[in-house]
Amino acid sequence: MSAPPPVHPQVTALLAEQEAGADEAGPADLSAMRAGYLEAALRLGGAREEVARVEDVVAGGVCARAYVPANTCASFGAIVWLHGGGWVLGDVEGFEHVCRALANAAGQVVVSVDYRLAPEHPFPAARDDAVAAVGWALGHGADQLGYDASRVIVGGDSAGGNLATVAVRHHADRIAGQLLVYPVTDAGMGTSSYAEATGADIGGLTPESMERCFEAYLQGTDAADPDVSPLRADLAGMPPTLLAVAGHDVLRDDGLAYAEALRAAGVEVELLRFDDMVHGFLRWGGVVDRAQELIRAMGEWSRTRLA
């Protein structure tokens, strides 16, 4: 595989700014890391798009937030979104910008799931929350929010992409599609994109930081479990998939391998390659134009899939 093009100048400037800030600060504890993750999302996400309604809901026993778009399709459905953050960071507040923009771009309700985080709640807590929330979206959630229960897409980024595709497999016969943005698909960490990134800071995500995330999440769970490493699952019967990868990302090859495995199982896959991007760029729509490009693409794909 040829080397990806250089990192986009907008991202280069952003990473330089982040690196300068990191040099000034000392090591952060978990609460500080979570606060910093949220602060960065709010600062870099741009203006919050207006939507018709925002409603806090309980999705199968899990806290969630629903965004009803300004202009829904005639017969609209829902997108259940599982946020990234290595199973350790992130919450609905930090993905407010993304979910509002996605709801408007798709013309569908977006339900953002506030699943439990590790290390306080290791595997299978987040998996169970994701499966329960998707089950709710396929039933009572549709009655509560007024969308068509036969039109449900499940999506997520990074660790959230992992949870999304795992939850989809538990409900595969009822899901209309899945949106996966640089998903974690295998705990083996043995791909070329991991090897290329060793010792390098690729958008803040390194092999070392991924190893720490797996340690916090798994806490002794078998890494080969298909609910941990969906690349090792039987993927027959999975729904049509839109999958996006970033070129400068330790998870790039996770996504590429998963797209190939889905296709081998007979699943329709549209692969989007953002070769000049780094991990996490979806959350930076206020400063990185390609984040908006990705949200538009997800919205258009969802509109077509749920039409």
C-alpha positions as semicolon CSV with decimal commas, in nm:
position;residue;x (nm);y (nm);z (nm)
1;M;0,000;0,000;0,000
2;S;0,138;0,342;-0,095
3;A;0,193;0,604;0,174
4;P;-0,098;0,843;0,229
5;P;-0,060;1,207;0,122
6;P;0,061;1,459;0,380
7;V;-0,170;1,558;0,662
8;H;-0,407;1,839;0,557
9;P;-0,272;2,186;0,651
10;Q;-0,579;2,259;0,867
11;V;-0,504;1,950;1,074
12;T;-0,131;2,020;1,086
13;A;-0,200;2,361;1,240
14;L;-0,443;2,212;1,490
15;L;-0,203;1,939;1,600
16;A;0,076;2,192;1,643
17;E;-0,149;2,398;1,868
18;Q;-0,242;2,091;2,072
19;E;0,121;1,986;2,107
20;A;0,219;2,329;2,234
21;G;-0,056;2,313;2,494
22;A;0,049;1,965;2,602
23;D;0,406;2,082;2,658
24;E;0,281;2,342;2,905
25;A;0,062;2,102;3,104
26;G;0,161;1,810;3,321
27;P;0,018;1,458;3,302
28;A;-0,358;1,449;3,348
29;D;-0,564;1,218;3,568
30;L;-0,875;1,050;3,428
31;S;-1,118;1,324;3,528
32;A;-0,891;1,587;3,374
33;M;-0,858;1,382;3,054
34;R;-1,236;1,358;3,027
35;A;-1,274;1,729;3,087
36;G;-1,009;1,803;2,825
37;Y;-1,174;1,575;2,571
38;L;-1,503;1,757;2,621
39;E;-1,342;2,101;2,610
40;A;-1,166;2,021;2,282
41;A;-1,488;1,893;2,125
42;L;-1,678;2,207;2,224
43;R;-1,398;2,440;2,116
44;L;-1,330;2,275;1,780
45;G;-1,680;2,162;1,688
46;G;-1,796;2,495;1,553
47;A;-2,140;2,649;1,585
48;R;-2,416;2,418;1,703
49;E;-2,674;2,372;1,431
50;E;-3,034;2,446;1,519
51;V;-3,265;2,146;1,528
52;A;-3,640;2,125;1,579
53;R;-3,621;1,958;1,919
54;V;-3,374;1,806;2,166
55;E;-3,506;1,551;2,414
56;D;-3,328;1,358;2,688
57;V;-3,456;1,000;2,688
58;V;-3,390;0,668;2,859
59;A;-3,304;0,417;2,587
60;G;-3,342;0,066;2,723
61;G;-3,224;0,177;3,066
62;V;-2,940;0,388;2,921
63;C;-2,932;0,769;2,924
64;A;-2,944;0,917;2,575
65;R;-3,026;1,239;2,392
66;A;-3,246;1,262;2,084
67;Y;-3,212;1,531;1,816
68;V;-3,513;1,584;1,590
69;P;-3,393;1,762;1,273
70;A;-3,521;2,092;1,145
71;N;-3,650;1,924;0,827
72;T;-3,736;1,556;0,846
73;C;-3,801;1,333;0,549
74;A;-4,166;1,251;0,474
75;S;-4,137;0,916;0,649
76;F;-3,830;0,942;0,866
77;G;-3,625;0,702;1,071
78;A;-3,350;0,720;1,330
79;I;-2,974;0,699;1,359
80;V;-2,847;0,559;1,689
81;W;-2,503;0,709;1,754
82;L;-2,230;0,563;1,979
83;H;-1,957;0,818;2,050
84;G;-1,583;0,757;2,042
85;G;-1,327;0,801;2,317
86;G;-1,158;0,465;2,363
87;W;-1,442;0,335;2,584
88;V;-1,290;0,567;2,849
89;L;-1,366;0,923;2,734
90;G;-1,657;1,105;2,572
91;D;-2,023;1,176;2,642
92;V;-2,332;1,316;2,473
93;E;-2,225;1,675;2,545
94;G;-1,900;1,632;2,352
95;F;-2,081;1,493;2,048
96;E;-2,358;1,752;2,045
97;H;-2,216;1,930;1,739
98;V;-2,177;1,606;1,542
99;C;-2,523;1,473;1,626
100;R;-2,704;1,798;1,552
101;A;-2,529;1,830;1,215
102;L;-2,589;1,463;1,130
103;A;-2,959;1,488;1,217
104;N;-3,002;1,784;0,981
105;A;-2,787;1,633;0,706
106;A;-2,976;1,303;0,716
107;G;-3,325;1,437;0,788
108;Q;-3,356;1,167;1,056
109;V;-3,378;1,163;1,434
110;V;-3,035;1,103;1,591
111;V;-3,021;0,928;1,928
112;S;-2,685;0,980;2,102
113;V;-2,618;0,712;2,363
114;D;-2,440;0,796;2,690
115;Y;-2,309;0,446;2,757
116;R;-2,107;0,355;3,065
117;L;-1,732;0,414;3,052
118;A;-1,427;0,213;3,157
119;P;-1,234;0,161;3,375
120;E;-1,519;0,206;3,624
121;H;-1,742;-0,007;3,401
122;P;-1,532;-0,253;3,198
123;F;-1,652;-0,489;2,926
124;P;-1,931;-0,589;2,878
125;A;-2,097;-0,276;3,026
126;A;-2,062;-0,054;2,718
127;R;-2,150;-0,343;2,488
128;D;-2,462;-0,418;2,691
129;D;-2,565;-0,051;2,690
130;A;-2,523;-0,028;2,314
131;V;-2,723;-0,345;2,250
132;A;-2,998;-0,230;2,488
133;A;-3,019;0,119;2,335
134;V;-3,046;-0,020;1,983
135;G;-3,317;-0,262;2,098
136;W;-3,508;0,034;2,245
137;A;-3,469;0,229;1,919
138;L;-3,626;-0,062;1,730
139;G;-3,929;-0,062;1,958
140;H;-4,045;0,182;2,223
141;G;-3,808;0,454;2,100
142;A;-3,995;0,479;1,771
143;D;-4,325;0,521;1,953
144;Q;-4,178;0,783;2,186
145;L;-4,003;0,992;1,920
146;G;-4,239;0,934;1,629
147;Y;-4,012;0,775;1,368
148;D;-4,051;0,457;1,163
149;A;-3,904;0,160;1,358
150;S;-3,826;-0,019;1,031
151;R;-3,587;0,265;0,940
152;V;-3,305;0,249;1,194
153;I;-2,935;0,297;1,123
154;V;-2,665;0,247;1,387
155;G;-2,338;0,439;1,376
156;G;-2,036;0,540;1,574
157;D;-1,677;0,658;1,559
158;S;-1,362;0,486;1,690
159;A;-1,456;0,284;2,002
160;G;-1,813;0,391;1,932
161;G;-1,779;0,237;1,587
162;N;-1,676;-0,084;1,759
163;L;-1,985;-0,071;1,984
164;A;-2,207;0,019;1,690
165;T;-2,114;-0,275;1,471
166;V;-2,125;-0,512;1,769
167;A;-2,475;-0,391;1,860
168;V;-2,581;-0,420;1,495
169;R;-2,474;-0,784;1,487
170;H;-2,706;-0,852;1,782
171;H;-2,998;-0,699;1,589
172;A;-2,878;-0,747;1,230
173;D;-3,207;-0,862;1,080
174;R;-3,380;-0,538;1,183
175;I;-3,114;-0,274;1,108
176;A;-3,129;-0,076;0,783
177;G;-2,760;0,017;0,776
178;Q;-2,452;0,109;0,975
179;L;-2,226;0,416;0,972
180;L;-1,873;0,339;1,092
181;V;-1,609;0,611;1,124
182;Y;-1,251;0,485;1,180
183;P;-1,385;0,194;1,390
184;V;-1,186;-0,030;1,624
185;T;-1,237;-0,378;1,479
186;D;-0,959;-0,595;1,623
187;A;-0,778;-0,595;1,956
188;G;-0,473;-0,764;1,805
189;M;-0,316;-0,427;1,714
190;G;-0,103;-0,602;1,452
191;T;-0,173;-0,402;1,137
192;S;0,064;-0,196;0,927
193;S;-0,099;0,129;1,039
194;Y;-0,010;0,045;1,400
195;A;0,348;-0,034;1,299
196;E;0,382;0,287;1,099
197;A;0,261;0,494;1,393
198;T;0,483;0,344;1,663
199;G;0,634;0,629;1,863
200;A;0,447;0,889;1,660
201;D;0,162;1,113;1,769
202;I;-0,107;1,057;1,507
203;G;-0,390;1,289;1,598
204;G;-0,339;1,214;1,965
205;L;-0,397;0,840;1,918
206;T;-0,089;0,619;1,939
207;P;-0,040;0,242;1,969
208;E;0,046;0,303;2,334
209;S;-0,274;0,495;2,401
210;M;-0,480;0,228;2,224
211;E;-0,316;-0,036;2,441
212;R;-0,415;0,160;2,752
213;C;-0,772;0,187;2,624
214;F;-0,794;-0,187;2,567
215;E;-0,652;-0,252;2,914
216;A;-0,909;-0,021;3,075
217;Y;-1,197;-0,169;2,878
218;L;-1,115;-0,540;2,875
219;Q;-0,967;-0,598;3,222
220;G;-0,903;-0,965;3,150
221;T;-1,169;-1,027;2,884
222;D;-1,057;-1,241;2,592
223;A;-0,949;-1,000;2,318
224;A;-1,060;-1,253;2,055
225;D;-1,423;-1,230;2,169
226;P;-1,617;-1,115;1,858
227;D;-1,792;-0,856;2,077
228;V;-1,446;-0,707;2,137
229;S;-1,293;-0,777;1,795
230;P;-1,580;-0,773;1,544
231;L;-1,338;-0,849;1,262
232;R;-1,333;-1,205;1,403
233;A;-1,713;-1,243;1,398
234;D;-1,936;-1,415;1,145
235;L;-2,050;-1,114;0,941
236;A;-2,308;-1,285;0,723
237;G;-2,636;-1,098;0,730
238;M;-2,495;-0,764;0,836
239;P;-2,670;-0,460;0,684
240;P;-2,534;-0,222;0,418
241;T;-2,246;-0,017;0,554
242;L;-2,083;0,321;0,503
243;L;-1,731;0,305;0,645
244;A;-1,485;0,596;0,664
245;V;-1,114;0,578;0,745
246;A;-0,841;0,839;0,798
247;G;-0,507;0,791;0,626
248;H;-0,291;0,902;0,920
249;D;-0,454;0,687;1,187
250;V;-0,346;0,377;1,377
251;L;-0,698;0,244;1,313
252;R;-0,684;0,294;0,936
253;D;-0,619;-0,073;0,861
254;D;-0,879;-0,188;1,114
255;G;-1,137;-0,009;0,903
256;L;-0,998;-0,130;0,569
257;A;-0,986;-0,492;0,689
258;Y;-1,340;-0,471;0,822
259;A;-1,471;-0,331;0,494
260;E;-1,303;-0,619;0,311
261;A;-1,444;-0,877;0,556
262;L;-1,795;-0,736;0,521
263;R;-1,772;-0,752;0,142
264;A;-1,644;-1,110;0,163
265;A;-1,957;-1,190;0,367
266;G;-2,178;-1,047;0,092
267;V;-2,246;-0,712;0,258
268;E;-2,281;-0,395;0,051
269;V;-2,006;-0,152;0,161
270;E;-1,927;0,203;0,058
271;L;-1,575;0,295;0,170
272;L;-1,474;0,659;0,217
273;R;-1,102;0,732;0,246
274;F;-0,988;1,059;0,399
275;D;-0,620;1,001;0,334
276;D;-0,504;1,345;0,450
277;M;-0,687;1,321;0,784
278;V;-0,596;1,194;1,132
279;H;-0,795;1,012;1,396
280;G;-1,070;1,215;1,559
281;F;-1,128;1,467;1,279
282;L;-1,505;1,409;1,279
283;R;-1,530;1,619;1,598
284;W;-1,343;1,917;1,453
285;G;-1,604;2,058;1,217
286;G;-1,541;2,415;1,328
287;V;-1,180;2,415;1,203
288;V;-1,147;2,119;0,963
289;D;-1,359;2,136;0,649
290;R;-1,337;1,765;0,577
291;A;-1,530;1,690;0,897
292;Q;-1,826;1,869;0,744
293;E;-1,767;1,678;0,420
294;L;-1,789;1,349;0,611
295;I;-2,110;1,448;0,790
296;R;-2,267;1,550;0,459
297;A;-2,170;1,214;0,310
298;M;-2,317;1,026;0,606
299;G;-2,633;1,231;0,580
300;E;-2,677;1,169;0,209
301;W;-2,609;0,796;0,248
302;S;-2,859;0,773;0,534
303;R;-3,129;0,960;0,341
304;T;-3,088;0,719;0,051
305;R;-3,078;0,412;0,273
306;L;-3,387;0,513;0,471
307;A;-3,592;0,647;0,179
